[in-house]
Amino acid sequence: MDQTTFEKELAMCRKLHHEKKGCNWGKCENCGVIPLLYKLHKGVILEDEESIRKAKEEVFGEPI
């Protein structure tokens, strides 16, 4: 996944998180989209709860 697509997808997650705390994929705290985006773009597999929480906090700009 290229950088532009990655950033667009994260921006969409961020927007929906701030508006509704979720989307059609589910609630943000249980969602796997951000770990999937990191895997597709950076080749990094986020498996443990701590690394997933940190990535989501980084994207959303607030604690989950």
N, C-alpha and C positions, 0 to 999 in steps of 0.2 A: 504494500500500500504506500502510495507516495505521500509526501509531507502535507500537501494541500488537502487531500482527502482526509487524512488523519486529523488535521486541525479543524476541518469543517464538521466532521463527526463529533469531535470533542466539544465543539461550540454548540452543536445541537443538544448534546447531553447536558451541557451546562445550562442552557436556556430552559430546557424542560425541567431540570432539577429546581431551578429558581422559581419557575412558574407553578409546577404541580408536584414536585418531589417524585416524579416518575413519568413513564410514557407507556406505550402499548407493550413494551417488553417487561414492564413491572415496576416495582418501587426501586428507587435508586440504591437503597441500602442492600438489596438482595440481587441486584442486576449484575450480569456478567459481561455487558457490552464493553465497558472500559478495559477489563483485562483482555478481552478478545482483540480490541483495537491495538493495545500495546503489543500483543503477540504478532498481529498481522503487519504492523508498521516497524516495530523495533526488534522483533524476534525475541522479546523478553516474555517469559512465562511467569505470570503472577499467580502463585498457587496458595500461599499462606494468607490468612486473614489480615495480618498486619501490613503486608505489602499491597494488598488490594485496597485496604482502608487508606493508606498513604497516597496511593495513586488517585483515588476518588477525591480525597481532600485537596490534592493538588489541582485537579481539574475543576472542582466546584468552588474552590477558594474558601471553604468552611468545613468544619468537622462534620462527619457523617454520624 
